[in-house]
Amino acid sequence: MAKKALAFFGALIFSFSLFAFDNFDFENAVTKVAETAGSSVVSVSSTIKEKLNLGSSFGGFGDENFRPFFEEFFGGFPDKEPRQQGLGSGVIIDKEGYILTNEHVVGDASEIKVKLADGREFTAELKGSDMRTDLAVIKINAQNLPVAALGDSDNLKIGAWVVAIGNPFGFAIENPEPTVTCGVVSALHRTLPMLGRRTRNYDDLVQTDAAINPGNSGGPLVNLKGEVVGINTAIITTTGGYQGLGFAIPVNKAKKILQRLVKGEKVLYGWLGVSIQDLNEDLRTYFNIAQNSEGVLVVKVYKDSPAEKSGLKDGDLITAFEGKTIKATKGLVDIVSTTEVGKTAVLAIVREGKAKNISITIGKRPGDEDEMDAALSEKGGHFRGIEVDDISPAYKQQFEITETKGAVIVNIEEGSLADKSGLNLGDVITEVNKTSVKNSVDFEAAVKKIRGNCLVKTNRGYFVIKAQ
């Protein structure tokens, strides 16, 4: 009995020793990451100048009408532009002084300041930025810079330990050394909602429970080898602070566009020029699509787009792109957007029950404001936050539309004038200011010259879209 007890306690001590040894190794690994990768993390402070609009602040008078009044009673008109401060983080990726950070940290900045972990401060230049991925590269002129190693985010696994490094509250804290938090990869390929038509495309994100606090945006997410596997970019919170869900852009996504950002070149994304929709049981029945068939349904082919030129049609089922099976709309969008513009690709489709291949030359995705407005006008226009399209069989199914004429609302920008009016997705607009609307072209023509409040008649009733 005594021997058995001795053996039990011996095994227990051995197990505890292994546990302590593992913890000791883990502690050393995190400490080493903090020392090496941490030295390459910087604080980023951006200044955004905003035009002062006293007209709106004093009863709604325009600046020019209000200026004489202000000068007479107050002796002058303040021309100083107010400044908005932004704080974030970044990581040095090159000895020449190139720093990777978030676009939302520096994108609109008129001045960028960088503080290194060793306390040195520099003025930075914005080299390149891309709103879609929320990534940017800035540069400082400095010597003896520590550089972070970029890892492979495709190798990340759920449950893997990671370290988030950044500078919460940035320049407000006198100690320039970055803050280190530790956690695991809690999920992969996460997508956050897009708010509005020109906002950042937060998809395929790394989710972690390593604390990412305000000011950590742009800092690196690092594995225990000290390699950057992500760029911290967002949190989900109800209080403004960290609540257990942080998100990072996979570093491999940054690698794909890094050289363009460094050179200050615009990042181009592939585009087909179609509106697509995932399959459900009702759509399978309506379009007579077999239950075992995978793919995405073409809802609309836009005028003069690569899709139209290739012969793609409404109702086609896209099943593969360059041999890669397409199961959902997100999959097709991801593949096309990362395909080189100008490349000819082969789409596998099913049309009226028959399989066929179509060759299509990938176009450039509309990205800036003018190009996006042009693309939207092809779909019927964008007016005060709503985007409309023609009524199609797919939209009828999706929104349970019984009308045969009108323009269906397919997108509403959150917080826009149209959103505030009470309009909803799927509403069918049949009149604009008492002018009949039979399709998206009619809608575009009707709203083109409207400047004041707009009365819209829909299948649910009348709504007033205010001018401001």
C-alpha positions as CSV (number, residue, x, y, z in Angstrom):
1,M,0.0,0.0,0.0
2,A,2.8,2.4,0.9
3,K,4.6,1.6,-2.4
4,K,1.4,2.4,-4.3
5,A,1.0,5.6,-2.5
6,L,4.6,6.5,-3.1
7,A,4.2,5.7,-6.8
8,F,1.1,7.9,-7.0
9,F,2.8,10.9,-5.4
10,G,5.8,10.4,-7.6
11,A,3.7,10.5,-10.7
12,L,1.8,13.5,-9.4
13,I,5.1,15.4,-8.7
14,F,6.3,14.4,-12.2
15,S,3.1,15.7,-13.8
16,F,3.3,18.9,-11.9
17,S,6.9,19.3,-13.0
18,L,5.9,18.9,-16.6
19,F,3.1,21.4,-16.1
20,A,5.4,23.9,-14.5
21,F,8.0,23.3,-17.3
22,D,5.4,23.9,-20.0
23,N,4.3,27.1,-18.3
24,F,7.9,28.2,-17.9
25,D,8.4,27.7,-21.7
26,F,5.2,29.6,-22.5
27,E,6.2,32.4,-20.3
28,N,9.6,32.7,-21.9
29,A,8.0,32.6,-25.3
30,V,5.7,35.5,-24.6
31,T,8.4,37.4,-22.9
32,K,10.7,36.9,-26.0
33,V,7.9,38.0,-28.3
34,A,7.4,41.2,-26.2
35,E,11.1,42.0,-26.4
36,T,11.7,41.3,-30.1
37,A,8.4,42.1,-31.9
38,G,7.5,44.7,-29.4
39,S,10.5,46.9,-30.2
40,S,9.2,47.3,-33.8
41,V,5.7,48.6,-32.7
42,V,5.1,52.3,-32.8
43,S,2.5,54.9,-31.6
44,V,0.8,56.8,-34.4
45,S,-0.9,60.1,-33.9
46,S,-2.8,61.7,-36.8
47,T,-4.2,65.2,-37.1
48,I,-7.2,65.8,-39.3
49,K,-8.2,69.4,-40.1
50,E,-11.9,70.1,-40.4
51,K,-13.4,73.2,-42.0
52,L,-15.2,75.3,-39.5
53,N,-18.9,75.9,-40.6
54,L,-20.2,78.7,-38.4
55,G,-23.3,79.0,-40.6
56,S,-24.6,75.6,-39.3
57,S,-23.6,76.5,-35.8
58,F,-25.5,79.8,-35.7
59,G,-29.0,79.2,-36.9
60,G,-28.3,77.7,-40.3
61,F,-27.0,80.9,-42.1
62,G,-24.5,80.2,-44.9
63,D,-20.9,81.4,-44.3
64,E,-21.0,84.2,-46.8
65,N,-24.3,85.6,-45.6
66,F,-23.3,85.3,-42.0
67,R,-19.8,86.9,-42.3
68,P,-20.8,90.6,-42.3
69,F,-23.0,90.0,-39.2
70,F,-20.1,88.3,-37.4
71,E,-17.5,90.9,-38.4
72,E,-19.8,93.8,-37.3
73,F,-20.6,92.4,-33.9
74,F,-17.5,90.5,-33.1
75,G,-14.8,92.3,-35.0
76,G,-13.7,89.4,-37.2
77,F,-14.5,86.0,-38.6
78,P,-12.5,83.0,-37.3
79,D,-10.8,81.2,-40.1
80,K,-8.9,78.7,-38.0
81,E,-9.6,75.1,-38.8
82,P,-10.4,72.9,-35.8
83,R,-8.3,69.8,-35.5
84,Q,-9.3,66.3,-34.7
85,Q,-6.7,63.9,-33.2
86,G,-6.5,60.2,-33.9
87,L,-4.5,57.6,-32.1
88,G,-3.3,54.2,-33.3
89,S,-0.4,51.9,-33.6
90,G,1.8,50.6,-36.4
91,V,4.6,48.1,-37.0
92,I,7.9,48.7,-38.7
93,I,8.3,46.3,-41.7
94,D,11.5,47.6,-43.3
95,K,14.8,49.2,-42.2
96,E,14.1,52.1,-44.6
97,G,11.4,53.2,-42.2
98,Y,8.2,51.8,-43.8
99,I,5.4,51.2,-41.2
100,L,2.3,49.1,-41.7
101,T,-0.9,50.4,-40.0
102,N,-4.6,50.8,-40.5
103,E,-6.1,53.1,-43.2
104,H,-8.6,54.4,-40.7
105,V,-5.8,55.6,-38.5
106,V,-4.0,57.8,-41.1
107,G,-6.1,57.9,-44.2
108,D,-7.5,61.5,-43.9
109,A,-4.6,62.9,-41.8
110,S,-3.0,66.2,-42.6
111,E,-0.1,65.4,-40.2
112,I,1.2,62.1,-38.9
113,K,3.5,61.7,-35.9
114,V,5.2,58.5,-34.9
115,K,6.8,57.6,-31.6
116,L,9.2,54.6,-31.4
117,A,9.4,52.2,-28.5
118,D,12.8,53.8,-27.7
119,G,11.2,57.2,-27.3
120,R,12.3,58.8,-30.6
121,E,9.6,60.8,-32.4
122,F,9.3,61.5,-36.1
123,T,7.0,63.1,-38.6
124,A,5.7,60.4,-41.0
125,E,4.7,60.5,-44.7
126,L,1.7,58.6,-46.0
127,K,3.0,56.5,-48.8
128,G,-0.1,54.5,-49.8
129,S,-3.5,53.5,-48.4
130,D,-6.4,51.2,-49.3
131,M,-9.8,51.7,-47.7
132,R,-11.2,48.4,-48.8
133,T,-8.7,46.4,-46.8
134,D,-8.2,49.2,-44.2
135,L,-4.4,49.0,-44.6
136,A,-1.9,51.8,-45.1
137,V,1.9,52.3,-45.2
138,I,3.6,55.4,-43.7
139,K,7.3,56.2,-43.8
140,I,9.7,57.9,-41.4
141,N,13.3,58.9,-42.0
142,A,15.2,57.1,-39.2
143,Q,18.3,54.9,-38.6
144,N,18.8,51.7,-36.6
145,L,15.2,50.6,-36.8
146,P,14.0,47.2,-35.4
147,V,12.0,45.3,-38.1
148,A,9.2,42.8,-37.5
149,A,9.2,39.5,-39.3
150,L,6.0,38.8,-41.4
151,G,4.6,35.3,-40.9
152,D,2.1,33.2,-42.8
153,S,-1.5,33.7,-41.6
154,D,-2.7,30.8,-43.7
155,N,-1.1,28.5,-41.1
156,L,-3.1,29.9,-38.2
157,K,-5.3,27.5,-36.4
158,I,-8.1,28.0,-33.9
159,G,-6.7,27.7,-30.4
160,A,-3.2,28.9,-31.3
161,W,-1.7,31.3,-28.9
162,V,-1.1,34.9,-30.1
163,V,0.1,38.2,-28.7
164,A,-1.5,41.5,-29.5
165,I,0.9,44.5,-29.3
166,G,0.0,48.1,-29.5
167,N,-0.2,51.5,-27.8
168,P,-3.6,52.1,-26.2
169,F,-3.9,55.8,-25.6
170,G,-0.7,56.2,-27.5
171,F,1.0,59.6,-26.9
172,A,-1.1,60.1,-23.7
173,I,1.1,57.6,-21.9
174,E,4.6,58.9,-21.3
175,N,6.2,55.5,-21.4
176,P,6.7,54.7,-25.1
177,E,7.0,51.0,-24.7
178,P,4.0,49.1,-26.2
179,T,1.4,47.2,-24.3
180,V,1.3,43.4,-24.7
181,T,-1.8,41.2,-24.3
182,C,-2.0,37.5,-24.8
183,G,-4.8,35.2,-25.9
184,V,-5.8,32.6,-28.5
185,V,-7.1,32.6,-32.0
186,S,-10.8,32.1,-31.2
187,A,-12.1,32.0,-34.8
188,L,-11.0,32.4,-38.4
189,H,-12.6,33.9,-41.5
190,R,-14.8,36.2,-39.6
191,T,-16.8,39.0,-41.5
192,L,-18.0,42.3,-40.0
193,P,-20.9,44.1,-41.5
194,M,-20.3,46.8,-44.1
195,L,-21.9,50.1,-43.0
196,G,-22.7,52.1,-46.2
197,R,-21.6,51.7,-49.8
198,R,-18.1,53.1,-49.5
199,T,-16.9,51.6,-46.2
200,R,-14.2,49.2,-45.5
201,N,-14.6,45.5,-46.4
202,Y,-13.9,43.7,-43.1
203,D,-14.0,40.0,-44.2
204,D,-11.8,37.0,-43.6
205,L,-10.6,38.4,-40.3
206,V,-8.8,36.6,-37.5
207,Q,-10.8,36.7,-34.3
208,T,-8.9,36.7,-31.0
209,D,-9.5,37.1,-27.3
210,A,-6.2,38.8,-26.8
211,A,-7.3,42.3,-25.6
212,I,-7.3,44.9,-28.4
213,N,-8.0,48.3,-26.8
214,P,-8.7,51.7,-28.4
215,G,-5.4,52.9,-29.8
216,N,-4.2,49.3,-30.6
217,S,-5.5,49.7,-34.2
218,G,-2.7,49.1,-36.7
219,G,-0.6,47.2,-34.2
220,P,0.5,43.6,-34.9
221,L,-1.0,40.3,-33.9
222,V,2.0,38.0,-33.4
223,N,2.5,34.3,-33.0
224,L,4.8,32.7,-30.4
225,K,7.6,32.6,-33.0
226,G,7.5,36.4,-33.0
227,E,6.1,36.6,-36.5
228,V,3.4,39.1,-37.4
229,V,0.3,37.1,-38.5
230,G,-2.3,40.0,-38.4
231,I,-2.9,43.7,-38.2
232,N,-5.2,44.6,-35.3
233,T,-8.2,46.5,-36.7
234,A,-11.5,46.3,-34.8
235,I,-13.3,45.2,-31.7
236,I,-17.0,44.4,-30.9
237,T,-18.0,46.5,-27.9
238,T,-21.1,48.0,-26.3
239,T,-19.1,50.3,-24.0
240,G,-16.2,51.5,-26.1
241,G,-13.8,49.2,-24.3
242,Y,-12.5,45.6,-24.9
243,Q,-15.1,42.9,-24.3
244,G,-13.5,39.7,-25.5
245,L,-13.8,40.0,-29.3
246,G,-11.0,41.5,-31.2
247,F,-10.3,41.2,-35.0
248,A,-7.1,41.4,-37.1
249,I,-6.5,41.6,-40.8
250,P,-4.6,38.4,-41.9
251,V,-1.0,39.4,-42.8
252,N,-1.2,37.5,-46.0
253,K,-3.9,39.9,-47.2
254,A,-1.5,42.8,-46.5
255,K,1.4,41.0,-48.3
256,K,-0.7,40.9,-51.5
257,I,-0.9,44.7,-51.7
258,L,2.2,45.8,-49.7
259,Q,4.3,46.7,-52.7
260,R,1.6,48.8,-54.2
261,L,1.1,50.6,-50.9
262,V,4.9,51.2,-50.6
263,K,5.0,52.7,-54.1
264,G,1.9,54.8,-53.5
265,E,0.0,53.0,-56.3
266,K,-3.7,52.4,-56.2
267,V,-4.8,48.9,-55.3
268,L,-6.9,47.4,-58.1
269,Y,-9.6,44.7,-57.5
270,G,-11.1,42.4,-60.0
271,W,-14.7,42.9,-61.1
272,L,-17.3,40.9,-63.1
273,G,-20.1,43.4,-63.1
274,V,-22.9,41.2,-61.7
275,S,-25.2,41.2,-58.8
276,I,-25.3,37.7,-57.3
277,Q,-27.2,35.8,-54.7
278,D,-26.9,32.6,-52.6
279,L,-29.3,29.7,-53.4
280,N,-32.1,28.7,-51.1
281,E,-34.9,26.1,-51.5
282,D,-37.3,28.6,-53.0
283,L,-34.8,29.8,-55.6
284,R,-33.9,26.2,-56.5
285,T,-37.5,25.4,-57.1
286,Y,-38.2,28.6,-59.0
287,F,-35.2,28.3,-61.3
288,N,-35.4,24.5,-61.5
289,I,-31.9,24.0,-60.0
290,A,-31.0,20.5,-58.7
291,Q,-30.7,20.0,-55.0
292,N,-27.1,18.8,-55.3
293,S,-26.0,21.7,-57.5
294,E,-23.7,24.3,-55.9
295,G,-23.1,27.8,-57.1
296,V,-24.4,31.4,-56.9
297,L,-27.3,32.9,-58.9
298,V,-26.8,35.8,-61.2
299,V,-29.5,38.4,-60.3
300,K,-28.4,41.2,-62.6
301,V,-25.8,41.8,-65.3
302,Y,-24.7,45.4,-65.4
303,K,-24.5,47.4,-68.6
304,D,-21.1,47.4,-70.4
305,S,-19.6,45.3,-67.7
306,P,-17.2,42.4,-68.3
307,A,-20.1,40.0,-67.5
308,E,-22.3,41.5,-70.2
309,K,-19.5,41.5,-72.8
310,S,-18.8,37.8,-72.0
311,G,-22.5,36.8,-72.6
312,L,-23.4,36.1,-68.9
313,K,-27.1,36.4,-68.3
314,D,-29.6,37.0,-65.5
315,G,-30.6,33.6,-64.0
316,D,-27.3,31.9,-64.8
317,L,-25.8,29.7,-62.1
318,I,-22.1,30.2,-61.6
319,T,-20.6,27.0,-60.3
320,A,-16.8,27.4,-60.7
321,F,-14.2,30.1,-61.4
322,E,-11.0,28.9,-63.0
323,G,-11.8,25.4,-61.8
324,K,-12.5,26.4,-58.2
325,T,-15.9,25.4,-57.0
326,I,-18.1,28.3,-56.0
327,K,-20.4,27.5,-53.1
328,A,-21.4,31.0,-51.9
329,T,-21.4,34.7,-53.0
330,K,-18.6,35.5,-50.6
331,G,-16.4,32.9,-52.2
332,L,-16.9,34.3,-55.7
333,V,-16.3,37.9,-54.6
334,D,-13.1,36.9,-52.8
335,I,-11.7,35.0,-55.8
336,V,-12.6,37.7,-58.3
337,S,-11.4,40.6,-56.3
338,T,-7.9,39.1,-55.9
339,T,-7.7,38.1,-59.6
340,E,-5.4,40.3,-61.7
341,V,-7.3,42.9,-63.7
342,G,-7.1,42.1,-67.4
343,K,-6.8,38.4,-66.9
344,T,-9.1,36.1,-68.9
345,A,-10.8,33.6,-66.7
346,V,-13.1,30.7,-67.3
347,L,-16.5,30.6,-65.6
348,A,-18.4,27.3,-65.3
349,I,-22.1,28.0,-65.4
350,V,-25.5,26.3,-65.7
351,R,-28.1,27.9,-68.0
352,E,-31.6,26.5,-68.2
353,G,-30.3,23.1,-67.0
354,K,-27.3,22.9,-69.4
355,A,-23.7,23.3,-68.2
356,K,-21.3,25.4,-70.3
357,N,-18.1,27.4,-69.9
358,I,-17.7,31.2,-70.5
359,S,-14.5,33.1,-70.9
360,I,-14.5,36.5,-69.2
361,T,-11.9,39.3,-69.0
362,I,-11.7,40.6,-65.4
363,G,-12.4,44.3,-65.2
364,K,-11.3,46.9,-62.6
365,R,-13.7,47.1,-59.7
366,P,-15.1,50.6,-59.3
367,G,-13.3,52.0,-56.2
368,D,-13.2,55.8,-56.0
369,E,-16.2,58.0,-55.6
370,D,-16.6,58.9,-59.3
371,E,-16.2,55.4,-60.5
372,M,-18.6,54.1,-57.9
373,D,-21.2,56.7,-58.8
374,A,-20.9,55.7,-62.4
375,A,-21.4,52.0,-61.6
376,L,-24.4,52.7,-59.4
377,S,-25.9,54.8,-62.2
378,E,-25.8,51.7,-64.3
379,K,-28.0,50.0,-61.8
380,G,-30.4,52.9,-61.6
381,G,-28.6,55.5,-59.5
382,H,-27.8,56.2,-55.9
383,F,-30.0,58.9,-54.3
384,R,-29.6,60.1,-50.7
385,G,-28.5,56.7,-49.5
386,I,-30.6,54.3,-51.5
387,E,-29.6,52.1,-54.4
388,V,-32.3,50.7,-56.7
389,D,-32.5,48.1,-59.4
390,D,-35.0,46.7,-61.9
391,I,-37.5,44.1,-60.6
392,S,-36.2,40.7,-61.4
393,P,-37.4,37.2,-60.6
394,A,-34.8,36.8,-57.9
395,Y,-35.7,40.1,-56.3
396,K,-39.4,39.0,-56.4
397,Q,-38.5,35.8,-54.6
398,Q,-36.1,37.5,-52.1
399,F,-38.4,40.4,-51.1
400,E,-41.8,38.8,-51.9
401,I,-42.6,41.4,-54.4
402,T,-45.9,41.3,-56.2
403,E,-45.5,44.5,-58.3
404,T,-44.5,44.1,-61.9
405,K,-43.4,47.7,-62.5
406,G,-41.2,50.0,-60.4
407,A,-37.6,50.2,-59.0
408,V,-36.8,48.0,-56.1
409,I,-34.5,49.2,-53.2
410,V,-31.6,46.9,-53.0
411,N,-29.3,48.8,-50.6
412,I,-29.9,51.5,-48.0
413,E,-26.9,53.4,-46.5
414,E,-27.2,53.3,-42.7
415,G,-27.9,56.7,-41.2
416,S,-28.6,58.3,-44.7
417,L,-31.5,60.6,-45.5
418,A,-33.3,57.7,-47.2
419,D,-32.8,55.5,-44.1
420,K,-34.2,58.2,-41.8
421,S,-37.3,58.5,-44.0
422,G,-38.4,55.0,-43.1
423,L,-37.8,53.3,-46.4
424,N,-36.8,49.6,-46.3
425,L,-34.9,47.1,-48.4
426,G,-37.2,45.5,-50.9
427,D,-39.6,48.5,-51.1
428,V,-40.7,49.1,-54.7
429,I,-40.7,52.8,-55.7
430,T,-43.5,53.5,-58.2
431,E,-43.5,57.4,-58.1
432,V,-41.0,60.2,-57.4
433,N,-42.6,63.6,-56.9
434,K,-45.7,62.4,-58.6
435,T,-43.7,61.2,-61.7
436,S,-44.3,57.6,-62.6
437,V,-41.4,55.1,-62.1
438,K,-41.6,51.9,-64.1
439,N,-37.9,50.8,-63.7
440,S,-34.5,51.9,-62.5
441,V,-33.9,54.1,-65.5
442,D,-37.1,56.0,-64.8
443,F,-35.9,56.4,-61.2
444,E,-32.6,57.8,-62.2
445,A,-34.2,60.3,-64.6
446,A,-36.7,61.4,-61.9
447,V,-34.2,62.1,-59.2
448,K,-31.5,63.7,-61.3
449,K,-32.7,67.3,-60.9
450,I,-34.2,67.0,-57.4
451,R,-32.7,69.4,-54.9
452,G,-35.3,69.8,-52.1
453,N,-37.4,67.3,-50.3
454,C,-38.6,64.4,-52.3
455,L,-41.9,62.5,-52.1
456,V,-41.6,58.9,-52.9
457,K,-44.5,56.5,-53.4
458,T,-43.8,52.8,-52.7
459,N,-45.8,49.6,-52.4
460,R,-46.0,50.4,-48.6
461,G,-47.1,54.0,-49.0
462,Y,-45.6,57.5,-49.2
463,F,-42.3,58.6,-47.8
464,V,-40.5,62.0,-47.7
465,I,-36.7,61.9,-48.3
466,K,-35.5,65.2,-46.9
467,A,-32.8,67.3,-48.6
468,Q,-30.9,67.6,-45.3
